[in-house]
């Protein structure tokens, strides 16, 4: 790969794509278009996303067997933190469908040829680090309230959480901390990965553009984050199986949200040295 680069584009420049203001109708339309992409070849996309319910079940089994029942909920909710990176193959499928190209599931792996792959990997590593920090935070909150002793069983854990003052404190503090992590991820990556697939602008520009998109559309982006969270919870309830549909629809919808929020490359954009 000529000119390995991460922070800036291939020319060492910091690009600032123009962001638009959107409406709630745009959010609904992005979801509609995402569902259309999914249903165009659903068997391929379900195949791609079977990893999510499988991994979810494995993680649940592992935490139960490793006396880490208290981490089941943080692991489930933590899917939303790494979801933008995990769905990158789906953005590629939507990009190809938009251009009238072959959308076979095998092309989801074509992202590995993108000149922006170092930038994509850098932001992906950032999300994994945030996910691990979230698990550490959740465990620290539990330990601070209940001590180092793990729950004896799932039933005992649920009973203690729902019927004691410490349990309700755990619910409130844990969800407050999770909300902070979710806001950070939304503000830094809402359009970062689709932008990098579409244009090799560098990791800094991708993160900054996401932040500017959120600042320009605070209510709409908050609603988008809420919609994503609700759909992920619904998909996780039936033993994570629903994620095989929810994840690809959200992945495709994120590509269309990017198209609505960020001006096309032909529009004027600011370039300056890093």
PyMOL commands that set and color helices and strands:
alter all, ss='L'
color gray80, all
select helices_A, chain A and resi 24-40+42-65+69-86+88-98+105-113+117-146+154-163+165-189+192-198+203-216+218-237+243-261
alter helices_A, ss='H'
color red, helices_A
select strands_A, chain A and resi 13-16+270-273
alter strands_A, ss='S'
color yellow, strands_A
deselect
rebuild
show_as cartoon
